[in-house]
Amino acid sequence: MEQTAERSARSDRCRDGLATAAAAAYRFSRKGSEPMERIHKKSALAETSTLLLAARDVGAELLWGRYERQLPLCAFTSNGLSCRKCFQGPCRINPFGDEPSLGVCGADRDQIAMETLFQATVEGVMESARAVRLLGVAGADEDFPDVSRGLSPETAERLSKAGVLPVKRDDVLGVQNSFFSHKGYLSQTLNDLTRLGLIHYGFLSQAAAALKRAPARPTFYPDGINVLLAGQVPAELIQAIRQEAAQRAGGKRVNLFAQGTHGSPFAMAAADHGSPELALGMNVDALIVAPNASWPGIEALAGKYGVPAILADGRSLCETAAEAIEQAARHARGALHEPSVEKIQPAEAGDASGLPHERELRRALQSGRIAGAVVLFGETNAKQTFFERTLALMDAALAERALVFLGGDLGAQHAALGAEIARRQGAQLTAFAAALAEDGLRPITSFGSAFEFPSVVSLVSALRAGSGSHPTPVVVAFPEFFRASTWASAVSLLSLGFTVQIGTRLPFWGSPWLAGAMKTEWQKITGGTLLADPALPEPRAQAAELAARLKAGTGR
């Protein structure tokens, strides 16, 4: 009876905890008549409110509404304690030590949590591999460039001793979570996780090398027809759209916009306030939905705005391109955008885009004008206020005189984020910017997609190599993200020996032992440091952690 009572009490505590978490995340009534200002804060950028109100006016439900109906989120899944490895399940592990404590096959919580993490990494690697192929650049099927070239001698030696260098494309066929079979294979599994990170970095390096030979970025035409790409369409389709535009766009130019995490030399990253759903509230004339788009509900949402949606389906490229241009041109002729409607802009329109040169960084470092570098990469996640964590980290980094490099969808919003930071820091940022101007630098720069990570790694590695006996602290943070490929980028940077901070809750905290092993045993292989905690810290707490790393000089 005592055991039954104790188990009942645990179940009550579990339900109470989930209810509390749900209430904290919910923060508003389900009633559709509630005014917009009563809903929990969706973005740290004040300008986004115009797009939120525009969505309400047309009756469009955005991603936050769908997220809120999911609450409370499944505690088993979010802690990595559910397993779908085989068809005997799905299985789940009781997080409080009660039954069930094993899956049907006998796997315990440590093994199931590792499987969840490992498979998320594999999916992220494959997501980037498919993105490289869709670029349509020469050499996509060739082997990787030598990924050890941009590494410090210490990191290259450590990885070579672990047996994970050199890395080849075919290595992806040999990695596995052996820990799932037996816990004695932990070291082998962590080696394979490291190898996955290097394989992912190999795909990024392959894309980076090819994109150096690609044509210049397209020109933005303010009065042009605007086509938004959801997902990544083949490069051949983009070329077909440009050809059809010359014949079917009525003399107008066409602007092709995409999200920033997987860039293309043929499309511009859109400053979309963090989501293509918000971009539809701008002056978009057509939407092309690619097979790998992460937004299954975006076609219905486009219908609310009266924006035509086109599938990149099995038709010929010319037919798809012709339909896209004809519908976009028809929409542009008939659209009556209010003067207050925000116009879609390319991220590259600002002056802060592009990585600085190594010599400029060295000069600023030697003069003492900079004390480190922080790389922020990712994309917004509906589980937290858009850009709030990113801005907190930017604020902390700049206060420590560290340069900030923004990448992915965060980089696509560099103009808005920079303006918000300028509002918050005022004279402090102005003074820092004036000092950096002597070296031709800016406090905040953007570097585009994940395909540019190799250039970032090469730049900051050279910065550290030139800083003598006191290496310049460098921290790579992923303050907000949802894509598996972004997690794979984090694994890549950890595998290269960087200090990596994670701002999204990871799915292995259901195993306290594994969480500890990821932060200790993995570090012995890579030399990298994982900054992540079971209870995701508040943005200010993570900002303080970042600042402490910069002050102590303990970034990679």
C-alpha angles and dihedrals in degrees: 000000000000091000090048091050091048091049090049090051091051091051090050091050089050092051091045091050093049091047091051092049091048092050091049092051096040101052095165145059121269090229110121090213093066111116117251094248091061091061117092115269111281103183137018088218111089092205090067090071090077091059092045091054091046090054091051091050093058093041093248118157112214129204094275092064092053091047092052092054088057092062130150090044117219107272092203094056097040090053094046093247099126120081131202097169093123141011095258088082158345087223131189135195124223106243094211099059096261125117135324090055096151136045121238089268092049099257114148131212094277093053095044093048090050090050091053092051095043094050091048088055093048091050090050092051092050091047090057092042090056090047091055091052092050090056087075093215125150116265097031090133096044125098122272125276114251101285092193092069096087095041127102114252090248093054093044091050093048093050092045090053089051088055096240097113132111098039127201135187093250091057088083088073092059103049118102143159097253088168087075089064096045134351089228087076095067094114092048091049093049088050089053091047088053090047089053089054091052092046089053090049088050091057090049091049091050091053092045092053092049095046091057086069093045123106122268120281114278121263120253116233112199092204095041132113111270121220119183120208116210106200123351119305122197115276089237091062091052090052090049090052091054091050093049091047090064089060106031108030096081094244094309125126121240126229116204115203130190138166118273108239096079106030130197129203088226101054136049123239108245123231088224101156090252104307139057086225088068092044089062087067089063126074095293114155101191141004125216113199113206123206091249097049114137093213112078092170097052097094092058090046091051088055090059089057093042091244113146115237123210127192121222088223136150096299121107116282091244092054093050092046092048092052092048094051095043093050093043092050091048091050092048091053094050101036116109103194116191114240088244094058110112114243119230112247134189118248089229092063092088126081093234097075124109133049119274123243121265094240091056091052093048092051092050091046094050091048091052093240092125129039102188147328134258123198115202118191135167147070134270121277124205090224091075137032108281112260095351094117092039092054092047091054093045090051092051094045095050091047087059091049093251121148114241121219115191120200142174117014088339089060090052088062096047094121094054093041092048091051091051092049090049089053091051099043101032113169093011093063092040091057093047091049092050091052092048092049088072087067095039092253136129126211092236127035133166127221104189125225137011087263088074095058091099089059090049092049091049092049098049092041089056089047091055094044091055096049096081124215093348106059116213110253114246123183125185112204131189098195097172132007144135106186121103089221090060090054087050088054089053090052089050093054092046089050089053091056101257128143104250125192120198122207098183124074110257123220100240103071091099084080109057090186093054092045088057093046091052089057097043115022094040091051090058089062101041106023087228124129123224114210105195135121136200093240102049105237122235114265092255091053092052090046089054090049090052092048091050091054091051093047093049093044090231098133113111 
